[in-house]
Amino acid sequence: MQIRKGTANDLPFIRDLTKRATDSTYFIEGMGDAATATVARYVDMSTGVFENALASDNHSVIVTTQGDDLLGYVIVIHDNPEIDWIMVDPAAHGLGAGKALMMAALDALAERKPHATVKLSVVAHNERAKAFYRKFGFLVTGPIPGRDIPTVEMQRAA
């Protein structure tokens, strides 16, 4: 497995990877049409978000690969330290791709603001993701209001 900075060469793979990742983690029975539409918009905008982050001095984009396969990616925001997008292909769950991305993301954020609190958001029903983030020192700080899919914020103190 390799960790590297994201590039424009990764763009053709972002939408499909995001779709696989969201399909496996965002949906639970009874979510409703609004939530389904929200996830579809999220997937549709993923390539544009990735591309804009590549062009931004305020973002870092990191990917993990195995051979020619993109296993996952993370986008971090530096000014207000945040892990904005982290997506791991469900086929790569348990292989260490998520852990490698989190470590690289936290390192990238610490380079610019070594003692800053880092935040992220996660779908409230995704207990697996919350447990994963807790391993890195993140704690749930509360709900994020106004979302079609119930979401919570998690923070990690420096």
OpenMM code with the backbone's topology and positions (N, CA, C; nanometers):
from openmm import Vec3, app, unit

residues = "MET GLN ILE ARG LYS GLY THR ALA ASN ASP LEU PRO PHE ILE ARG ASP LEU THR LYS ARG ALA THR ASP SER THR TYR PHE ILE GLU GLY MET GLY ASP ALA ALA THR ALA THR VAL ALA ARG TYR VAL ASP MET SER THR GLY VAL PHE GLU ASN ALA LEU ALA SER ASP ASN HIS SER VAL ILE VAL THR THR GLN GLY ASP ASP LEU LEU GLY TYR VAL ILE VAL ILE HIS ASP ASN PRO GLU ILE ASP TRP ILE MET VAL ASP PRO ALA ALA HIS GLY LEU GLY ALA GLY LYS ALA LEU MET MET ALA ALA LEU ASP ALA LEU ALA GLU ARG LYS PRO HIS ALA THR VAL LYS LEU SER VAL VAL ALA HIS ASN GLU ARG ALA LYS ALA PHE TYR ARG LYS PHE GLY PHE LEU VAL THR GLY PRO ILE PRO GLY ARG ASP ILE PRO THR VAL GLU MET GLN ARG ALA ALA".split()
positions = [
    Vec3(0.0837, -0.1171, 0.0000),
    Vec3(0.0000, 0.0000, 0.0000),
    Vec3(0.0883, 0.1236, 0.0000),
    Vec3(0.0471, 0.2237, -0.0765),
    Vec3(0.1247, 0.3474, -0.0886),
    Vec3(0.0358, 0.4667, -0.0530),
    Vec3(0.0940, 0.5629, 0.0169),
    Vec3(0.0287, 0.6908, 0.0465),
    Vec3(0.1012, 0.7965, -0.0339),
    Vec3(0.0247, 0.8822, -0.1001),
    Vec3(0.0859, 0.9906, -0.1772),
    Vec3(-0.0114, 1.1068, -0.1882),
    Vec3(0.0393, 1.2185, -0.2360),
    Vec3(-0.0480, 1.3324, -0.2634),
    Vec3(-0.1391, 1.2980, -0.3803),
    Vec3(-0.2622, 1.3445, -0.3724),
    Vec3(-0.3552, 1.3257, -0.4822),
    Vec3(-0.3135, 1.4090, -0.6023),
    Vec3(-0.3501, 1.3632, -0.7197),
    Vec3(-0.3187, 1.4351, -0.8442),
    Vec3(-0.4410, 1.4336, -0.9356),
    Vec3(-0.4320, 1.5100, -1.0419),
    Vec3(-0.5389, 1.5121, -1.1414),
    Vec3(-0.5586, 1.3746, -1.2048),
    Vec3(-0.4563, 1.2913, -1.2044),
    Vec3(-0.4695, 1.1561, -1.2595),
    Vec3(-0.5668, 1.0696, -1.1792),
    Vec3(-0.5952, 1.1105, -1.0546),
    Vec3(-0.6885, 1.0351, -0.9702),
    Vec3(-0.8347, 1.0707, -0.9990),
    Vec3(-0.8572, 1.1831, -1.0642),
    Vec3(-0.9939, 1.2326, -1.0835),
    Vec3(-1.0895, 1.1325, -1.1479),
    Vec3(-1.0488, 1.0563, -1.2488),
    Vec3(-1.1440, 0.9634, -1.3107),
    Vec3(-1.1972, 0.8548, -1.2155),
    Vec3(-1.1321, 0.8346, -1.1026),
    Vec3(-1.1693, 0.7270, -1.0111),
    Vec3(-1.2478, 0.7749, -0.8888),
    Vec3(-1.2536, 0.9064, -0.8685),
    Vec3(-1.3092, 0.9620, -0.7444),
    Vec3(-1.4593, 0.9370, -0.7304),
    Vec3(-1.5353, 0.9636, -0.8347),
    Vec3(-1.6813, 0.9494, -0.8248),
    Vec3(-1.7210, 0.8057, -0.7904),
    Vec3(-1.6663, 0.7093, -0.8618),
    Vec3(-1.7040, 0.5696, -0.8372),
    Vec3(-1.6600, 0.5224, -0.6987),
    Vec3(-1.5414, 0.5629, -0.6563),
    Vec3(-1.4957, 0.5257, -0.5226),
    Vec3(-1.5887, 0.5866, -0.4177),
    Vec3(-1.6254, 0.7138, -0.4360),
    Vec3(-1.7146, 0.7812, -0.3412),
    Vec3(-1.8505, 0.7120, -0.3380),
    Vec3(-1.8997, 0.6709, -0.4525),
    Vec3(-2.0290, 0.6006, -0.4577),
    Vec3(-2.0210, 0.4690, -0.3803),
    Vec3(-1.9177, 0.3919, -0.4025),
    Vec3(-1.9038, 0.2647, -0.3296),
    Vec3(-1.8937, 0.2889, -0.1791),
    Vec3(-1.8170, 0.3900, -0.1404),
    Vec3(-1.7975, 0.4189, 0.0018),
    Vec3(-1.9264, 0.4676, 0.0671),
    Vec3(-1.9995, 0.5563, 0.0004),
    Vec3(-2.1225, 0.6079, 0.0606),
    Vec3(-2.2325, 0.5022, 0.0610),
    Vec3(-2.2390, 0.4211, -0.0438),
    Vec3(-2.3404, 0.3146, -0.0465),
    Vec3(-2.3239, 0.2191, 0.0708),
    Vec3(-2.2009, 0.1972, 0.1107),
    Vec3(-2.1769, 0.0998, 0.2180),
    Vec3(-2.1874, 0.1596, 0.3581),
    Vec3(-2.1883, 0.2925, 0.3698),
    Vec3(-2.1863, 0.3520, 0.5043),
    Vec3(-2.2981, 0.4510, 0.5335),
    Vec3(-2.3558, 0.5116, 0.4326),
    Vec3(-2.4535, 0.6174, 0.4580),
    Vec3(-2.5960, 0.5666, 0.4734),
    Vec3(-2.6287, 0.4562, 0.4091),
    Vec3(-2.7683, 0.4144, 0.4035),
    Vec3(-2.8058, 0.3167, 0.5130),
    Vec3(-2.9209, 0.3440, 0.5724),
    Vec3(-2.9867, 0.2484, 0.6602),
    Vec3(-3.1339, 0.2475, 0.6209),
    Vec3(-3.2020, 0.1423, 0.6543),
    Vec3(-3.3417, 0.1281, 0.6157),
    Vec3(-3.4248, 0.2446, 0.6695),
    Vec3(-3.5129, 0.2960, 0.5847),
    Vec3(-3.6051, 0.4006, 0.6264),
    Vec3(-3.5494, 0.5410, 0.6221),
    Vec3(-3.4384, 0.5635, 0.5545),
    Vec3(-3.3791, 0.6975, 0.5508),
    Vec3(-3.4643, 0.7967, 0.4726),
    Vec3(-3.5343, 0.7515, 0.3717),
    Vec3(-3.6220, 0.8410, 0.2979),
    Vec3(-3.5570, 0.9010, 0.1753),
    Vec3(-3.6421, 0.9626, 0.0933),
    Vec3(-3.5985, 1.0178, -0.0343),
    Vec3(-3.5029, 1.1360, -0.0196),
    Vec3(-3.5244, 1.2199, 0.0808),
    Vec3(-3.4374, 1.3366, 0.0988),
    Vec3(-3.2938, 1.2933, 0.1249),
    Vec3(-3.2778, 1.1917, 0.2077),
    Vec3(-3.1433, 1.1416, 0.2378),
    Vec3(-3.0809, 1.0783, 0.1146),
    Vec3(-3.1610, 1.0029, 0.0395),
    Vec3(-3.1106, 0.9393, -0.0827),
    Vec3(-3.0637, 1.0456, -0.1818),
    Vec3(-3.1410, 1.1526, -0.1949),
    Vec3(-3.1044, 1.2624, -0.2851),
    Vec3(-2.9780, 1.3334, -0.2366),
    Vec3(-2.9640, 1.3485, -0.1059),
    Vec3(-2.8445, 1.4125, -0.0501),
    Vec3(-2.7198, 1.3311, -0.0827),
    Vec3(-2.7272, 1.2009, -0.0653),
    Vec3(-2.6117, 1.1158, -0.0948),
    Vec3(-2.5794, 1.1213, -0.2437),
    Vec3(-2.6796, 1.1211, -0.3286),
    Vec3(-2.6567, 1.1299, -0.4735),
    Vec3(-2.5864, 1.2606, -0.5092),
    Vec3(-2.6276, 1.3719, -0.4476),
    Vec3(-2.5606, 1.5017, -0.4719),
    Vec3(-2.4155, 1.4967, -0.4244),
    Vec3(-2.3949, 1.4362, -0.3092),
    Vec3(-2.2616, 1.4225, -0.2504),
    Vec3(-2.1689, 1.3474, -0.3461),
    Vec3(-2.2179, 1.2372, -0.3996),
    Vec3(-2.1395, 1.1576, -0.4951),
    Vec3(-2.1128, 1.2391, -0.6211),
    Vec3(-2.2160, 1.3063, -0.6726),
    Vec3(-2.2011, 1.3843, -0.7955),
    Vec3(-2.0996, 1.4983, -0.7804),
    Vec3(-2.0915, 1.5569, -0.6625),
    Vec3(-1.9992, 1.6690, -0.6445),
    Vec3(-1.8589, 1.6264, -0.6024),
    Vec3(-1.8371, 1.4996, -0.5748),
    Vec3(-1.7086, 1.4536, -0.5208),
    Vec3(-1.5904, 1.4848, -0.6129),
    Vec3(-1.6062, 1.4644, -0.7418),
    Vec3(-1.4955, 1.4904, -0.8343),
    Vec3(-1.4600, 1.6383, -0.8352),
    Vec3(-1.5604, 1.7255, -0.8352),
    Vec3(-1.5357, 1.8695, -0.8331),
    Vec3(-1.4693, 1.9145, -0.7044),
    Vec3(-1.5132, 1.8584, -0.5925),
    Vec3(-1.4520, 1.8915, -0.4631),
    Vec3(-1.3053, 1.8488, -0.4627),
    Vec3(-1.2780, 1.7295, -0.5111),
    Vec3(-1.1411, 1.6780, -0.5180),
    Vec3(-1.0562, 1.7696, -0.6061),
    Vec3(-1.1073, 1.8045, -0.7229),
    Vec3(-1.0334, 1.8890, -0.8167),
    Vec3(-1.0072, 2.0277, -0.7586),
    Vec3(-1.1076, 2.0875, -0.6947),
    Vec3(-1.0892, 2.2193, -0.6327),
    Vec3(-0.9882, 2.2137, -0.5189),
    Vec3(-0.9909, 2.1063, -0.4416),
    Vec3(-0.8953, 2.0924, -0.3317),
    Vec3(-0.7531, 2.0793, -0.3838),
    Vec3(-0.7362, 2.0105, -0.4961),
    Vec3(-0.6024, 1.9994, -0.5557),
    Vec3(-0.5442, 2.1364, -0.5900),
    Vec3(-0.6316, 2.2294, -0.6290),
    Vec3(-0.5875, 2.3618, -0.6725),
    Vec3(-0.5759, 2.4620, -0.5581),
    Vec3(-0.6096, 2.4221, -0.4367),
    Vec3(-0.6155, 2.5135, -0.3232),
    Vec3(-0.4926, 2.5018, -0.2329),
    Vec3(-0.4395, 2.6172, -0.1926),
    Vec3(-0.3303, 2.6185, -0.0948),
    Vec3(-0.3798, 2.5869, 0.0462),
    Vec3(-0.5104, 2.5961, 0.0670),
    Vec3(-0.5697, 2.5728, 0.1981),
    Vec3(-0.6103, 2.4267, 0.2191),
    Vec3(-0.5848, 2.3414, 0.1222),
    Vec3(-0.6235, 2.2012, 0.1305),
    Vec3(-0.5039, 2.1101, 0.1039),
    Vec3(-0.5094, 1.9931, 0.1620),
    Vec3(-0.4202, 1.8842, 0.1234),
    Vec3(-0.5085, 1.7696, 0.0771),
    Vec3(-0.4650, 1.7036, -0.0279),
    Vec3(-0.5355, 1.5876, -0.0807),
    Vec3(-0.4376, 1.4711, -0.0778),
    Vec3(-0.4778, 1.3651, -0.0116),
    Vec3(-0.3910, 1.2492, 0.0060),
    Vec3(-0.4698, 1.1259, -0.0382),
    Vec3(-0.4021, 1.0375, -0.1085),
    Vec3(-0.4666, 0.9134, -0.1537),
    Vec3(-0.3836, 0.7942, -0.1088),
    Vec3(-0.4490, 0.6808, -0.1026),
    Vec3(-0.3792, 0.5555, -0.0799),
    Vec3(-0.4119, 0.4630, -0.1969),
    Vec3(-0.3082, 0.3938, -0.2416),
    Vec3(-0.3221, 0.3058, -0.3573),
    Vec3(-0.2579, 0.1700, -0.3272),
    Vec3(-0.2991, 0.0742, -0.4050),
    Vec3(-0.2316, -0.0562, -0.4052),
    Vec3(-0.2197, -0.0947, -0.5515),
    Vec3(-0.0959, -0.0975, -0.5988),
    Vec3(-0.0757, -0.1164, -0.7422),
    Vec3(-0.1387, 0.0001, -0.8164),
    Vec3(-0.2235, -0.0299, -0.9125),
    Vec3(-0.2922, 0.0741, -0.9883),
    Vec3(-0.4280, 0.1108, -0.9295),
    Vec3(-0.4669, 0.0481, -0.8183),
    Vec3(-0.6000, 0.0692, -0.7610),
    Vec3(-0.5992, 0.1793, -0.6556),
    Vec3(-0.6934, 0.2715, -0.6683),
    Vec3(-0.7145, 0.3751, -0.5677),
    Vec3(-0.8012, 0.3149, -0.4575),
    Vec3(-0.7476, 0.3105, -0.3350),
    Vec3(-0.8198, 0.2511, -0.2227),
    Vec3(-0.8993, 0.3532, -0.1437),
    Vec3(-0.8522, 0.4784, -0.1449),
    Vec3(-0.9211, 0.5811, -0.0675),
    Vec3(-0.8540, 0.7148, -0.0821),
    Vec3(-0.9223, 0.8158, -0.0286),
    Vec3(-0.8669, 0.9508, -0.0309),
    Vec3(-0.9168, 1.0297, 0.0883),
    Vec3(-0.8429, 1.1332, 0.1199),
    Vec3(-0.8813, 1.2260, 0.2258),
    Vec3(-0.8489, 1.3670, 0.1789),
    Vec3(-0.9378, 1.4600, 0.2131),
    Vec3(-0.9174, 1.6022, 0.1853),
    Vec3(-0.9208, 1.6732, 0.3198),
    Vec3(-0.8168, 1.7505, 0.3481),
    Vec3(-0.8124, 1.8264, 0.4728),
    Vec3(-0.8113, 1.9753, 0.4422),
    Vec3(-0.8678, 2.0503, 0.5350),
    Vec3(-0.8707, 2.1963, 0.5269),
    Vec3(-0.7779, 2.2480, 0.6359),
    Vec3(-0.6868, 2.3361, 0.5988),
    Vec3(-0.5849, 2.3808, 0.6936),
    Vec3(-0.6257, 2.4988, 0.7806),
    Vec3(-0.6901, 2.6033, 0.7251),
    Vec3(-0.7170, 2.7243, 0.8028),
    Vec3(-0.8005, 2.6970, 0.9272),
    Vec3(-0.9072, 2.6232, 0.9134),
    Vec3(-0.9873, 2.5736, 1.0251),
    Vec3(-0.9682, 2.4242, 1.0238),
    Vec3(-0.8700, 2.3719, 1.0937),
    Vec3(-0.8299, 2.2327, 1.0755),
    Vec3(-0.9474, 2.1347, 1.0770),
    Vec3(-0.9653, 2.0716, 0.9614),
    Vec3(-1.0783, 1.9814, 0.9448),
    Vec3(-1.0429, 1.8699, 0.8470),
    Vec3(-1.0882, 1.7526, 0.8802),
    Vec3(-1.0857, 1.6420, 0.7848),
    Vec3(-1.2199, 1.6503, 0.7144),
    Vec3(-1.2169, 1.7016, 0.5920),
    Vec3(-1.3394, 1.7373, 0.5221),
    Vec3(-1.4022, 1.6173, 0.4520),
    Vec3(-1.3242, 1.5405, 0.3810),
    Vec3(-1.3730, 1.4205, 0.3116),
    Vec3(-1.2738, 1.3088, 0.3394),
    Vec3(-1.3233, 1.1958, 0.3803),
    Vec3(-1.2405, 1.0756, 0.3856),
    Vec3(-1.3259, 0.9615, 0.3331),
    Vec3(-1.2770, 0.8992, 0.2288),
    Vec3(-1.3501, 0.7910, 0.1633),
    Vec3(-1.2562, 0.6727, 0.1446),
    Vec3(-1.3023, 0.5557, 0.1837),
    Vec3(-1.2254, 0.4330, 0.1652),
    Vec3(-1.3161, 0.3329, 0.0950),
    Vec3(-1.2653, 0.2740, -0.0102),
    Vec3(-1.3397, 0.1713, -0.0822),
    Vec3(-1.3733, 0.0586, 0.0153),
    Vec3(-1.4997, 0.0162, 0.0216),
    Vec3(-1.5345, -0.0917, 0.1146),
    Vec3(-1.4515, -0.2187, 0.0935),
    Vec3(-1.4048, -0.2417, -0.0276),
    Vec3(-1.3198, -0.3587, -0.0533),
    Vec3(-1.1859, -0.3478, 0.0184),
    Vec3(-1.1491, -0.2264, 0.0604),
    Vec3(-1.0219, -0.2049, 0.1297),
    Vec3(-1.0388, -0.1934, 0.2811),
    Vec3(-1.1631, -0.2048, 0.3314),
    Vec3(-1.1831, -0.1987, 0.4768),
    Vec3(-1.1050, -0.3109, 0.5426),
    Vec3(-1.0357, -0.2758, 0.6501),
    Vec3(-0.9584, -0.3749, 0.7240),
    Vec3(-0.8165, -0.3948, 0.6736),
    Vec3(-0.7798, -0.3259, 0.5653),
    Vec3(-0.6445, -0.3414, 0.5098),
    Vec3(-0.5469, -0.2343, 0.5589),
    Vec3(-0.5966, -0.1379, 0.6360),
    Vec3(-0.5105, -0.0312, 0.6857),
    Vec3(-0.5134, 0.0953, 0.6020),
    Vec3(-0.5959, 0.0992, 0.4979),
    Vec3(-0.6023, 0.2175, 0.4120),
    Vec3(-0.6566, 0.3379, 0.4884),
    Vec3(-0.7636, 0.3182, 0.5636),
    Vec3(-0.8213, 0.4274, 0.6417),
    Vec3(-0.7246, 0.4792, 0.7468),
    Vec3(-0.6582, 0.3876, 0.8153),
    Vec3(-0.5602, 0.4264, 0.9171),
    Vec3(-0.4472, 0.5076, 0.8546),
    Vec3(-0.3973, 0.4621, 0.7410),
    Vec3(-0.2892, 0.5350, 0.6729),
    Vec3(-0.3348, 0.6731, 0.6306),
    Vec3(-0.4578, 0.6843, 0.5810),
    Vec3(-0.5101, 0.8152, 0.5409),
    Vec3(-0.5266, 0.9082, 0.6607),
    Vec3(-0.5794, 0.8569, 0.7711),
    Vec3(-0.5966, 0.9399, 0.8913),
    Vec3(-0.4632, 0.9887, 0.9441),
    Vec3(-0.3652, 0.9014, 0.9506),
    Vec3(-0.2337, 0.9423, 1.0000),
    Vec3(-0.1726, 1.0492, 0.9091),
    Vec3(-0.1842, 1.0316, 0.7790),
    Vec3(-0.1307, 1.1300, 0.6845),
    Vec3(-0.2062, 1.2617, 0.6954),
    Vec3(-0.3387, 1.2548, 0.7132),
    Vec3(-0.4190, 1.3766, 0.7263),
    Vec3(-0.3817, 1.4534, 0.8531),
    Vec3(-0.3705, 1.3830, 0.9641),
    Vec3(-0.3349, 1.4491, 1.0900),
    Vec3(-0.1941, 1.5066, 1.0841),
    Vec3(-0.1028, 1.4373, 1.0190),
    Vec3(0.0328, 1.4902, 1.0009),
    Vec3(0.0311, 1.6172, 0.9163),
    Vec3(-0.0469, 1.6166, 0.8076),
    Vec3(-0.0552, 1.7343, 0.7203),
    Vec3(-0.1130, 1.8538, 0.7966),
    Vec3(-0.2139, 1.8298, 0.8784),
    Vec3(-0.2733, 1.9388, 0.9567),
    Vec3(-0.1757, 1.9889, 1.0629),
    Vec3(-0.1042, 1.8987, 1.1276),
    Vec3(-0.0100, 1.9368, 1.2330),
    Vec3(0.1073, 2.0179, 1.1790),
    Vec3(0.1445, 1.9951, 1.0538),
    Vec3(0.2538, 2.0724, 0.9943),
    Vec3(0.2221, 2.2212, 0.9913),
    Vec3(0.0989, 2.2559, 0.9665),
    Vec3(0.0598, 2.3971, 0.9559),
    Vec3(0.0150, 2.4557, 1.0889),
    Vec3(-0.0565, 2.3759, 1.1679),
    Vec3(-0.1089, 2.4231, 1.2969),
    Vec3(-0.0905, 2.3113, 1.3989),
    Vec3(0.0288, 2.3036, 1.4564),
    Vec3(0.0618, 2.1884, 1.5406),
    Vec3(-0.0242, 2.1711, 1.6657),
    Vec3(-0.0831, 2.2771, 1.7171),
    Vec3(-0.1574, 2.2652, 1.8430),
    Vec3(-0.3052, 2.2973, 1.8258),
    Vec3(-0.3562, 2.2787, 1.7063),
    Vec3(-0.4952, 2.3114, 1.6782),
    Vec3(-0.5869, 2.1922, 1.7014),
    Vec3(-0.7091, 2.2226, 1.7377),
    Vec3(-0.8133, 2.1218, 1.7455),
    Vec3(-0.8570, 2.0882, 1.6034),
    Vec3(-0.8779, 1.9617, 1.5753),
    Vec3(-0.9191, 1.9157, 1.4428),
    Vec3(-1.0622, 1.8644, 1.4542),
    Vec3(-1.1440, 1.8981, 1.3549),
    Vec3(-1.2817, 1.8498, 1.3563),
    Vec3(-1.3108, 1.7691, 1.2305),
    Vec3(-1.4175, 1.6927, 1.2384),
    Vec3(-1.4699, 1.6193, 1.1233),
    Vec3(-1.6169, 1.5939, 1.1506),
    Vec3(-1.6890, 1.5526, 1.0478),
    Vec3(-1.8288, 1.5155, 1.0665),
    Vec3(-1.8477, 1.3726, 1.0184),
    Vec3(-1.9463, 1.3073, 1.0779),
    Vec3(-1.9732, 1.1670, 1.0452),
    Vec3(-2.1231, 1.1433, 1.0577),
    Vec3(-2.1745, 1.0572, 0.9730),
    Vec3(-2.3152, 1.0190, 0.9794),
    Vec3(-2.3414, 0.9579, 1.1170),
    Vec3(-2.4453, 1.0051, 1.1823),
    Vec3(-2.4707, 0.9678, 1.3219),
    Vec3(-2.4856, 0.8171, 1.3424),
    Vec3(-2.5421, 0.7443, 1.2469),
    Vec3(-2.5640, 0.6007, 1.2664),
    Vec3(-2.4415, 0.5156, 1.2317),
    Vec3(-2.3348, 0.5780, 1.1848),
    Vec3(-2.2163, 0.5022, 1.1419),
    Vec3(-2.1249, 0.4757, 1.2621),
    Vec3(-2.1645, 0.3774, 1.3408),
    Vec3(-2.0893, 0.3446, 1.4625),
    Vec3(-1.9484, 0.2953, 1.4313),
    Vec3(-1.9317, 0.2263, 1.3202),
    Vec3(-1.7986, 0.1770, 1.2822),
    Vec3(-1.7039, 0.2947, 1.2594),
    Vec3(-1.7504, 0.3963, 1.1880),
    Vec3(-1.6659, 0.5135, 1.1623),
    Vec3(-1.6357, 0.5884, 1.2912),
    Vec3(-1.7364, 0.6070, 1.3760),
    Vec3(-1.7122, 0.6780, 1.5023),
    Vec3(-1.6096, 0.6037, 1.5874),
    Vec3(-1.6194, 0.4719, 1.5933),
    Vec3(-1.5211, 0.3931, 1.6689),
    Vec3(-1.3818, 0.4095, 1.6083),
    Vec3(-1.3747, 0.4109, 1.4754),
    Vec3(-1.2470, 0.4310, 1.4062),
    Vec3(-1.1867, 0.5664, 1.4437),
    Vec3(-1.2670, 0.6727, 1.4399),
    Vec3(-1.2169, 0.8074, 1.4708),
    Vec3(-1.1770, 0.8185, 1.6182),
    Vec3(-1.2475, 0.7487, 1.7052),
    Vec3(-1.2110, 0.7507, 1.8475),
    Vec3(-1.0696, 0.6974, 1.8694),
    Vec3(-1.0274, 0.6024, 1.7873),
    Vec3(-0.8918, 0.5482, 1.7989),
    Vec3(-0.7858, 0.6559, 1.7761),
    Vec3(-0.8238, 0.7640, 1.7097),
    Vec3(-0.7319, 0.8751, 1.6822),
    Vec3(-0.7556, 0.9921, 1.7769),
    Vec3(-0.8349, 0.9710, 1.8803),
    Vec3(-0.8571, 1.0735, 1.9816),
    Vec3(-0.9757, 1.1645, 1.9571),
    Vec3(-1.0597, 1.1347, 1.8586),
    Vec3(-1.1772, 1.2167, 1.8315),
    Vec3(-1.2913, 1.1770, 1.9248),
    Vec3(-1.3667, 1.2775, 1.9684),
    Vec3(-1.4837, 1.2562, 2.0521),
    Vec3(-1.6024, 1.3277, 1.9896),
    Vec3(-1.7202, 1.2694, 2.0026),
    Vec3(-1.8415, 1.3339, 1.9520),
    Vec3(-1.8670, 1.4585, 2.0357),
    Vec3(-1.8853, 1.5722, 1.9664),
    Vec3(-1.9107, 1.6984, 2.0360),
    Vec3(-2.0545, 1.7449, 2.0198),
    Vec3(-2.1300, 1.6797, 1.9330),
    Vec3(-2.2713, 1.7135, 1.9210),
    Vec3(-2.3235, 1.6983, 1.7802),
    Vec3(-2.4554, 1.7102, 1.7684),
    Vec3(-2.5170, 1.6969, 1.6367),
    Vec3(-2.4912, 1.8198, 1.5499),
    Vec3(-2.4959, 1.7991, 1.4194),
    Vec3(-2.4888, 1.9102, 1.3246),
    Vec3(-2.6318, 1.9299, 1.2746),
    Vec3(-2.6948, 2.0411, 1.3118),
    Vec3(-2.8354, 2.0605, 1.2767),
    Vec3(-2.8569, 2.0865, 1.1269),
    Vec3(-2.9790, 2.0585, 1.0832),
    Vec3(-3.0199, 2.0937, 0.9488),
    Vec3(-2.9745, 2.0013, 0.8387),
    Vec3(-2.9358, 1.8805, 0.8701),
    Vec3(-2.8900, 1.7852, 0.7686),
    Vec3(-3.0014, 1.6860, 0.7370),
    Vec3(-3.0131, 1.6458, 0.6100),
    Vec3(-3.1104, 1.5438, 0.5708),
    Vec3(-3.0758, 1.4078, 0.6297),
    Vec3(-2.9463, 1.3859, 0.6510),
    Vec3(-2.8982, 1.2636, 0.7147),
    Vec3(-2.8399, 1.3054, 0.8489),
    Vec3(-2.8935, 1.2554, 0.9604),
    Vec3(-2.8401, 1.2958, 1.0903),
    Vec3(-2.6879, 1.2775, 1.0959),
    Vec3(-2.6206, 1.3848, 1.1342),
    Vec3(-2.4748, 1.3900, 1.1327),
    Vec3(-2.4260, 1.4492, 1.2642),
    Vec3(-2.3126, 1.4013, 1.3113),
    Vec3(-2.2514, 1.4555, 1.4322),
    Vec3(-2.1128, 1.5093, 1.4003),
    Vec3(-2.0705, 1.6039, 1.4805),
    Vec3(-1.9334, 1.6537, 1.4720),
    Vec3(-1.8496, 1.5813, 1.5749),
    Vec3(-1.7256, 1.5541, 1.5366),
    Vec3(-1.6275, 1.4980, 1.6285),
    Vec3(-1.5068, 1.5911, 1.6275),
    Vec3(-1.4417, 1.6033, 1.7425),
    Vec3(-1.3224, 1.6870, 1.7524),
    Vec3(-1.2107, 1.6120, 1.8225),
    Vec3(-1.0902, 1.6528, 1.7868),
    Vec3(-0.9694, 1.5979, 1.8493),
    Vec3(-0.8868, 1.7154, 1.8967),
    Vec3(-0.8648, 1.7239, 2.0263),
    Vec3(-0.7818, 1.8308, 2.0801),
    Vec3(-0.6361, 1.8020, 2.0497),
    Vec3(-0.5604, 1.9082, 2.0291),
    Vec3(-0.4179, 1.8937, 1.9987),
    Vec3(-0.3415, 1.8408, 2.1170),
] * unit.nanometer
topology = app.Topology()
chain = topology.addChain("A")
for resn in residues:
    res = topology.addResidue(resn, chain)
    for name in ("N", "CA", "C"):
        topology.addAtom(name, app.Element.getBySymbol(name[0]), res)
